[in-house]
Every structure is written in C-alpha cells, then in structure tokens.
C-alpha cells in the first residue's frame, strides 16, 4: 500500500524529470508508476506541495526549484516540522529519522535546500543518511536542521 508521502515524493520526482503542464498529464505520469490517484487527491497534493506553474515551459515547479535558497529553505522547514522525528550525528554522517514512507519526501526538500558542506543524501523508507564534507560541517548541519524543525513546530 502506498502512502501519501510516497505519492507526493513521486509527484516531485515526475515534475523534476520532465515538464508537466497539466493536472491530467501529471495524473497519467503518477498512474504509470502505480498510484491510482483521483483528480481531487492530486489537487490537494499539488496545493500541499506548494507546486506552481512557471518557467519558460509553463510547467509545474516545486517552491524554490527555480528560485533562490530561501524558498527551498521554507519548504525544508515545513518538511522538517512535519516529518522529522530524530537527528543523530556520527562523525561527518548525519542520520535523520522520519515516520514510515516519509524519508523520500524530506530527502527531496533537503537536496533542494543545497546546504553548503553536504556531499550527498540517501533516503530509504524512514531514514535519511546525509554525508557532510567534515565533522564541523556535520555539526553545523545538525544545528541548522534542528533550528529549522523547531521553527516550524
């Protein structure tokens, strides 16, 4: 069974892979990967994800996708406050825990924020591994994520 978070993560993946100009086109793409979604559900997902039409192709975009980091940081703040349950750090590795099926959505928001010192992220079902360039960068990242998560609560 697919969760809302997985469906929304797939929606974000679809709009990043190709220009999507209509809800029907998005609905067909999401259905093609196994999500039988109604128009009403898709409309709610679009609103909750903050998708807007824009760019030269008039396609759906996530907030901050074509904009500056502050938009991406706002999206990350909302995702952290909604999905993050725990943060741990071991050396330059930061482990973020979420509820089941929520790690991918938070991982997308984290990637879009493009934090300095982050080499990469790996998201599973309920865990995200963030690899920082150094122990100091990992410490700073934990402080920033914790602060952002607290601001949204």
PyMOL commands that set and color helices and strands:
alter all, ss='L'
color gray80, all
select helices_A, chain A and resi 4-17+23-32+39-49+69-83+103-113+135-151
alter helices_A, ss='H'
color red, helices_A
select strands_A, chain A and resi 52-54+59-61+84-90+93-98+118-123+127-132
alter strands_A, ss='S'
color yellow, strands_A
deselect
rebuild
show_as cartoon
